[in-house]
Amino acid sequence: MVLDQLYQQTILEHNRNPRNYGKLAGATHAARGHDALCGDDILVELIVENGCILEAAFSGEACAVTKASASMLTEWLTGREASDIAAWSDQFHALLKDCTLPDTPELADLNQLRAVSRFPARVRNALLPWTTTLRALQKP
């Protein structure tokens, strides 16, 4: 039950006080992500220079899981190589498929979202910021 409590606490904290929420002035990359099933609609904006993500932000309307995932992801993205994000996205997706996998230390707090694997309808919500980020990186 400790994982459930941590999951709930983390989701609520990032939902109440999302990090990097708002428009990103000078964004070089951006994409909108929409989940018609639940109504999530987010915009991910990035500043990428020489292949490195210097800043990341998101805005829009979303459920608590999507907002928490976007908040944690935008914190985590800063300083990462853009070319590595697809592989990290695959790693994150694997954690959501199987919550028994060990933590991936490089994913830091994002490991806490693995608890959504027990709620299949919520996996899409946790992945939306990732898929939106990948689309943003494909089209400057």
Beta strands, then each sheet from edge to edge (+ up, - down):
strand 1: 29-35
strand 2: 40-49
strand 3: 52-61
sheet 1: 1+ 2- 3+
end
